[in-house]
Amino acid sequence: MSARLILRERTQLAEDRFIEVVVWEVPAAIPGSAHAFKYRLAFVVEEICVFRYDNEAGKGDHKHVGDAEIPYRFTTVEQLLKDFRLDVLNWRPI
């Protein structure tokens, strides 16, 4: 099995902000993750990535908030999307 694109979307939320979601099903788990998905979900405001969920090889599942990397507990793609969208909904500029 080769990698299979599950979801790719870019949604403009306002003139100055958008979300981008990319999820692949991969033949084997990415090193550091225990599932067969590769993903990146980003929320960008005024050309700055406010936060991003991803699973880089060797780092496993995590999210970036500002300069911080916070572990993320991946369960399902559906829950990943819910968690990300909830963060977008609850985001407030400092």
DSSP file (Angstrom, degrees, kcal/mol; ACC not computed):
  #  RESIDUE AA STRUCTURE BP1 BP2  ACC     N-H-->O    O-->H-N    N-H-->O    O-->H-N    TCO  KAPPA ALPHA  PHI   PSI    X-CA   Y-CA   Z-CA
    1    1 A M              0   0    0      0, 0.0     2,-0.2     0, 0.0     3,-0.1   0.000 360.0 360.0 360.0 133.6    0.0    0.0    0.0
    2    2 A S        -     0   0    0      1,-0.2    23,-0.1    24,-0.1     0, 0.0  -0.556 360.0 -69.7 -96.3 170.8    1.3    3.5   -0.8
    3    3 A A        -     0   0    0     -2,-0.2     2,-0.5    23,-0.1    23,-0.2  -0.312  50.5-154.9 -60.2 142.3    0.3    6.6    1.1
    4    4 A R  E     -A   25   0A   0     21,-2.9    21,-3.0    -3,-0.1     2,-0.3  -0.982  15.1-125.4-127.2 123.2   -3.3    7.6    0.5
    5    5 A L  E     +A   24   0A   0     -2,-0.5    19,-0.2    19,-0.2     3,-0.1  -0.512  29.5 174.9 -67.6 123.1   -4.6   11.2    0.8
    6    6 A I  E     -     0   0A   0     17,-2.8     2,-0.3    -2,-0.3    18,-0.2   0.820  65.5  -0.2 -94.5 -42.8   -7.5   11.2    3.2
    7    7 A L  E     +A   23   0A   0     16,-1.8    16,-2.6     2,-0.0    -1,-0.3  -0.981  53.1 170.3-154.7 133.9   -8.2   14.9    3.5
    8    8 A R  E     +A   22   0A   0     -2,-0.3     2,-0.3    14,-0.2    14,-0.2  -0.892  22.7 147.2-145.7 116.0   -6.7   18.1    2.1
    9    9 A E  E     -A   21   0A   0     12,-2.4    12,-2.9    -2,-0.3     2,-0.4  -0.999  29.9-162.1-149.9 147.6   -8.5   21.4    2.6
   10   10 A R  E     -A   20   0A   0     -2,-0.3     2,-0.5    10,-0.2    10,-0.2  -0.994  16.4-168.6-128.1 123.4   -7.7   25.0    3.0
   11   11 A T  E     -A   19   0A   0      8,-2.6     8,-2.3    -2,-0.4     2,-0.7  -0.957  16.1-143.6-120.4 120.5  -10.5   27.2    4.5
   12   12 A Q  E     +A   18   0A   0     -2,-0.5     6,-0.3     6,-0.2     3,-0.1  -0.732  19.1 179.4 -80.5 116.6  -10.4   31.0    4.5
   13   13 A L  E     -     0   0A   0      4,-1.8     2,-0.3    -2,-0.7     5,-0.2   0.778  67.5 -17.8 -90.3 -30.2  -12.0   32.0    7.8
   14   14 A A  E >  S-A   17   0A   0      3,-1.8     3,-1.3     1,-0.0    -1,-0.3  -0.920  83.5 -81.4-161.1 175.5  -11.5   35.8    7.3
   15   15 A E  T 3  S+     0   0    0     -2,-0.3     3,-0.0     1,-0.3    -2,-0.0   0.842 129.9  35.9 -57.3 -33.5   -9.4   38.0    5.1
   16   16 A D  T 3  S+     0   0    0     30,-0.1    30,-3.6     1,-0.0    31,-0.4   0.300 115.9  52.8-106.1   8.9   -6.5   37.6    7.5
   17   17 A R  E <   +AB  14  45A   0     -3,-1.3    -4,-1.8    28,-0.2    -3,-1.8  -0.999  49.2 162.7-150.0 149.1   -6.8   34.0    8.6
   18   18 A F  E     -AB  12  44A   0     26,-2.1    26,-2.7    -2,-0.3     2,-0.4  -0.974  25.3-132.9-153.1 163.6   -7.2   30.4    7.3
   19   19 A I  E     -AB  11  43A   0     -8,-2.3    -8,-2.6    -2,-0.3     2,-0.4  -0.945  14.8-163.2-118.2 147.2   -6.9   26.8    8.4
   20   20 A E  E     -AB  10  42A   0     22,-2.3    22,-2.8    -2,-0.4     2,-0.4  -0.998   6.7-174.3-130.8 129.7   -5.1   24.1    6.4
   21   21 A V  E     +AB   9  41A   0    -12,-2.9   -12,-2.4    -2,-0.4     2,-0.4  -0.987   7.3 171.8-128.1 126.4   -5.7   20.4    7.0
   22   22 A V  E     +AB   8  40A   0     18,-2.3    18,-2.2    -2,-0.4     2,-0.4  -0.988   4.0 174.9-135.5 125.4   -3.8   17.6    5.4
   23   23 A V  E     -AB   7  39A   0    -16,-2.6   -17,-2.8    -2,-0.4   -16,-1.8  -0.996   4.7-174.8-134.1 128.8   -4.1   13.9    6.5
   24   24 A W  E     -AB   5  38A   0     14,-3.2    14,-2.3    -2,-0.4     2,-0.6  -0.929  22.2-138.0-117.6 143.4   -2.6   10.9    4.8
   25   25 A E  E     -AB   4  37A   0    -21,-3.0   -21,-2.9    -2,-0.4    12,-0.3  -0.915  32.0-163.2 -93.8 127.2   -3.0    7.2    5.6
   26   26 A V        -     0   0    0     10,-2.2   -24,-0.1    -2,-0.6   -23,-0.1  -0.764  29.2-116.4-115.0 157.7    0.5    5.7    5.4
   27   27 A P  S    S+     0   0    0      0, 0.0     2,-0.3     0, 0.0    -1,-0.1   0.777  97.7  14.5 -65.3 -26.5    1.6    2.0    5.1
   28   28 A A  S    S-     0   0    0      7,-0.1     7,-0.1     8,-0.0    -2,-0.0  -0.979  95.7 -81.8-145.9 155.9    3.3    2.1    8.4
   29   29 A A        -     0   0    0     -2,-0.3     7,-0.2     1,-0.1     9,-0.1  -0.257  46.4-112.7 -58.2 141.7    3.4    4.3   11.5
   30   30 A I    >   -     0   0    0      5,-0.6     3,-2.9     7,-0.4     5,-0.2  -0.571  49.7 -88.0 -69.0 136.2    5.6    7.3   11.3
   31   31 A P  T 3  S+     0   0    0      0, 0.0    27,-3.1     0, 0.0    29,-0.7  -0.255 119.9  26.2 -50.8 127.2    8.5    6.9   13.8
   32   32 A G  T 3  S+     0   0    0      1,-0.4    29,-0.5    25,-0.2     2,-0.3   0.192 109.5  87.0 100.8 -13.8    7.3    8.2   17.2
   33   33 A S    <   -     0   0    0     -3,-2.9    -1,-0.4    27,-0.2    27,-0.1  -0.829  64.1-149.6-115.6 156.6    3.6    7.6   16.4
   34   34 A A  S    S+     0   0    0     -2,-0.3     2,-0.3    -3,-0.1    -5,-0.1  -0.005  73.4  66.1-114.0  28.3    1.6    4.4   17.0
   35   35 A H  S    S-     0   0    0     -5,-0.2    -5,-0.6     2,-0.2     2,-0.3  -0.901  84.7-109.7-143.8 169.5   -0.9    4.8   14.1
   36   36 A A  S    S+     0   0    0     -2,-0.3   -10,-2.2    -7,-0.2     2,-0.4  -0.250  79.7 100.1-101.6  45.4   -0.9    4.8   10.3
   37   37 A F  E     -B   25   0A   0     -2,-0.3     2,-0.4   -12,-0.3    -7,-0.4  -0.982  49.0-163.2-130.9 143.7   -1.6    8.5    9.7
   38   38 A K  E     +B   24   0A   0    -14,-2.3   -14,-3.2    -2,-0.4     2,-0.3  -0.992  29.4 165.2-119.6 130.7    0.6   11.4    8.8
   39   39 A Y  E     -B   23   0A   0     -2,-0.4    16,-1.1   -16,-0.2     2,-0.3  -0.969  30.0-172.8-148.0 158.3   -1.0   14.8    9.3
   40   40 A R  E     -BC  22  54A   0    -18,-2.2   -18,-2.3    -2,-0.3     2,-0.4  -0.915   9.0-179.8-150.1 130.1   -0.5   18.5    9.6
   41   41 A L  E     -BC  21  53A   0     12,-2.5    12,-2.7    -2,-0.3     2,-0.4  -0.995  12.4-175.9-131.0 123.0   -3.3   20.9   10.7
   42   42 A A  E     -BC  20  52A   0    -22,-2.8   -22,-2.3    -2,-0.4     2,-0.5  -0.942  21.6-158.4-128.9 143.8   -2.4   24.6   10.9
   43   43 A F  E     -BC  19  51A   0      8,-2.5     7,-2.3    -2,-0.4     8,-1.2  -0.987  21.2-170.6-117.2 119.1   -4.2   27.8   11.9
   44   44 A V  E     -BC  18  49A   0    -26,-2.7   -26,-2.1    -2,-0.5     2,-0.4  -0.943   9.0-178.2-120.6 129.6   -2.7   30.9   10.4
   45   45 A V  E >  S-BC  17  48A   0      3,-2.8     3,-1.9    -2,-0.4   -28,-0.2  -0.995  75.0 -11.2-128.5 127.8   -3.5   34.5   11.3
   46   46 A E  T 3  S-     0   0    0    -30,-3.6    -1,-0.1    -2,-0.4   -29,-0.1   0.887 129.4 -55.6  49.3  44.7   -1.9   37.5    9.6
   47   47 A E  T 3  S+     0   0    0    -31,-0.4     2,-0.4     1,-0.2    -1,-0.3   0.606 116.4 114.1  66.3  15.9    0.6   35.1    7.9
   48   48 A I  E <  S-C   45   0A   0     -3,-1.9    -3,-2.8     3,-0.0     2,-0.9  -0.970  70.9-125.6-117.1 130.0    1.7   33.8   11.3
   49   49 A C  E     -C   44   0A   0     -2,-0.4    -5,-0.3    -5,-0.2    17,-0.2  -0.639  25.3-174.2 -74.4 109.3    1.1   30.1   12.3
   50   50 A V  E     -     0   0A   0     -7,-2.3    16,-1.4    -2,-0.9     2,-0.3   0.920  67.7 -14.1 -73.9 -45.6   -0.8   30.5   15.6
   51   51 A F  E     -CD  43  65A   0     -8,-1.2    -8,-2.5    14,-0.2     2,-0.3  -0.986  61.2-167.5-155.0 158.8   -0.8   26.8   16.2
   52   52 A R  E     -CD  42  64A   0     12,-1.8    12,-3.5    -2,-0.3     2,-0.4  -0.994  10.9-151.9-148.5 135.4   -0.2   23.5   14.3
   53   53 A Y  E     +CD  41  63A   0    -12,-2.7   -12,-2.5    -2,-0.3     2,-0.3  -0.908  37.3 139.7-101.8 135.3   -0.8   19.9   15.0
   54   54 A D  E     -CD  40  62A   0      8,-2.5     8,-2.2    -2,-0.4   -14,-0.2  -0.974  47.7-133.9-161.0 175.7    1.5   17.4   13.3
   55   55 A N        -     0   0    0    -16,-1.1     6,-0.2    -2,-0.3     5,-0.1  -0.592  27.3-169.8-139.8  75.4    3.5   14.2   13.7
   56   56 A E    >>  -     0   0    0      4,-0.5     3,-1.8    -2,-0.1     4,-1.6  -0.317  40.8 -88.5 -61.2 145.3    7.0   14.7   12.5
   57   57 A A  T 34 S+     0   0    0      1,-0.3   -25,-0.2     2,-0.2    -1,-0.1  -0.358 114.8  12.2 -56.6 130.0    9.1   11.6   12.1
   58   58 A G  T 34 S+     0   0    0    -27,-3.1    -1,-0.3    -3,-0.1   -26,-0.2   0.127 120.5  68.9  88.7 -20.6   10.9   11.0   15.4
   59   59 A K  T <4 S-     0   0    0     -3,-1.8    -2,-0.2   -28,-0.3   -27,-0.2   0.669  84.1-156.9-102.0 -21.5    8.8   13.5   17.4
   60   60 A G     <  -     0   0    0     -4,-1.6    -4,-0.5   -29,-0.7     2,-0.3  -0.245  47.7 -14.2  74.0-167.1    5.5   11.8   17.4
   61   61 A D  S    S+     0   0    0    -29,-0.5    11,-1.8    -6,-0.2     2,-0.3  -0.519  81.8 130.8 -75.5 129.2    2.1   13.4   17.8
   62   62 A H  E     -DE  54  71A   0     -8,-2.2    -8,-2.5     9,-0.3     2,-0.4  -0.975  43.4-127.4-163.1 171.0    2.3   17.0   19.1
   63   63 A K  E     -DE  53  70A   0      7,-2.8     7,-3.3    -2,-0.3     2,-0.5  -0.980  15.4-136.6-130.8 149.7    1.0   20.5   18.6
   64   64 A H  E     +DE  52  69A   0    -12,-3.5   -12,-1.8    -2,-0.4     2,-0.5  -0.894  19.4 179.3-102.6 127.9    2.9   23.7   18.3
   65   65 A V  E >   -DE  51  68A   0      3,-2.5     3,-2.1    -2,-0.5     2,-0.3  -0.941  68.7 -48.9-128.6 108.1    1.5   26.7   20.2
   66   66 A G  T 3  S-     0   0    0    -16,-1.4   -17,-0.0    -2,-0.5     0, 0.0  -0.518 123.4 -23.6  61.5-128.7    3.8   29.7   19.7
   67   67 A D  T 3  S+     0   0    0     -2,-0.3    -1,-0.3    -3,-0.1     2,-0.2   0.493 119.7  98.9 -89.5  -5.2    7.3   28.5   20.3
   68   68 A A  E <   -E   65   0A   0     -3,-2.1    -3,-2.5     2,-0.0     2,-0.5  -0.600  59.4-151.5 -89.2 144.3    6.1   25.6   22.5
   69   69 A E  E     -E   64   0A   0     -2,-0.2    -5,-0.2    -5,-0.2    -2,-0.0  -0.973  17.3-170.5-110.0 123.6    5.7   22.0   21.4
   70   70 A I  E     -E   63   0A   0     -7,-3.3    -7,-2.8    -2,-0.5    -2,-0.0  -0.954  25.9-113.5-118.9 128.7    3.1   20.1   23.4
   71   71 A P  E     -E   62   0A   0      0, 0.0     2,-0.4     0, 0.0    -9,-0.3  -0.273  30.3-155.9 -57.5 145.1    2.5   16.4   23.2
   72   72 A Y        -     0   0    0    -11,-1.8     2,-1.0   -18,-0.1   -11,-0.2  -0.989  12.2-136.3-125.6 134.7   -0.8   15.4   21.7
   73   73 A R        -     0   0    0     -2,-0.4     2,-0.3     7,-0.0   -11,-0.1  -0.778  23.0-155.1 -93.2  99.6   -2.6   12.1   22.4
   74   74 A F        +     0   0    0     -2,-1.0     3,-0.1     1,-0.2   -40,-0.1  -0.565  30.1 154.0 -74.9 132.0   -3.8   10.9   19.0
   75   75 A T        -     0   0    0      1,-0.5     2,-0.3    -2,-0.3    -1,-0.2   0.641  66.1 -11.7-119.9 -52.9   -6.8    8.5   19.1
   76   76 A T     >  -     0   0    0      1,-0.1     4,-2.2   -41,-0.0    -1,-0.5  -0.956  59.6-113.9-145.0 161.5   -8.6    8.9   15.8
   77   77 A V  H  > S+     0   0    0     -2,-0.3     4,-2.5     1,-0.2     5,-0.2   0.907 118.2  55.4 -62.0 -41.1   -8.6   11.2   12.8
   78   78 A E  H  > S+     0   0    0      1,-0.2     4,-2.1     2,-0.2    -1,-0.2   0.912 109.4  45.2 -59.3 -43.8  -12.1   12.3   13.7
   79   79 A Q  H  > S+     0   0    0      2,-0.2     4,-3.0     1,-0.2     5,-0.2   0.883 109.8  55.7 -69.1 -37.8  -11.0   13.3   17.3
   80   80 A L  H  X S+     0   0    0     -4,-2.2     4,-2.5     1,-0.2    -2,-0.2   0.942 109.6  46.3 -56.2 -49.3   -7.9   15.0   15.9
   81   81 A L  H  X S+     0   0    0     -4,-2.5     4,-2.6     1,-0.2    -2,-0.2   0.895 112.8  50.0 -62.9 -40.7  -10.1   17.2   13.7
   82   82 A K  H  X S+     0   0    0     -4,-2.1     4,-2.3    -5,-0.2    -2,-0.2   0.936 111.9  47.6 -61.9 -47.2  -12.5   17.9   16.6
   83   83 A D  H  X S+     0   0    0     -4,-3.0     4,-2.1     2,-0.2    -2,-0.2   0.915 113.9  47.4 -61.8 -43.8   -9.6   18.9   18.9
   84   84 A F  H  X S+     0   0    0     -4,-2.5     4,-2.3    -5,-0.2    -2,-0.2   0.945 112.7  47.8 -62.8 -49.0   -8.1   21.2   16.2
   85   85 A R  H  X S+     0   0    0     -4,-2.6     4,-2.6     1,-0.2    -1,-0.2   0.847 109.7  53.8 -63.9 -33.4  -11.4   22.9   15.4
   86   86 A L  H  X S+     0   0    0     -4,-2.3     4,-2.4     2,-0.2    -1,-0.2   0.913 107.9  50.1 -66.0 -42.4  -12.1   23.4   19.1
   87   87 A D  H  X S+     0   0    0     -4,-2.1     4,-0.9     2,-0.2    -2,-0.2   0.913 111.7  48.6 -60.5 -42.1   -8.7   25.1   19.4
   88   88 A V  H >< S+     0   0    0     -4,-2.3     3,-0.7     1,-0.2    -2,-0.2   0.941 112.4  48.5 -62.1 -46.9   -9.5   27.3   16.4
   89   89 A L  H 3< S+     0   0    0     -4,-2.6    -2,-0.2     1,-0.2    -1,-0.2   0.875 116.5  42.4 -60.6 -39.3  -13.0   28.2   17.9
   90   90 A N  H 3< S+     0   0    0     -4,-2.4    -1,-0.2    -5,-0.1    -2,-0.2   0.515  86.1 120.6 -88.6  -5.2  -11.5   29.0   21.3
   91   91 A W    <<  +     0   0    0     -4,-0.9    -3,-0.0    -3,-0.7    -4,-0.0  -0.361  36.4 179.5 -65.3 134.9   -8.5   31.0   20.1
   92   92 A R        -     0   0    0     -2,-0.1    -2,-0.0     0, 0.0    -3,-0.0  -1.000  30.9-113.5-133.0 133.8   -8.3   34.6   21.2
   93   93 A P              0   0    0      0, 0.0     0, 0.0     0, 0.0     0, 0.0  -0.338 360.0 360.0 -64.8 149.5   -5.5   37.0   20.3
   94   94 A I              0   0    0     -2,-0.0     0, 0.0     0, 0.0     0, 0.0   0.462 360.0 360.0 -79.9 360.0   -3.3   38.0   23.2
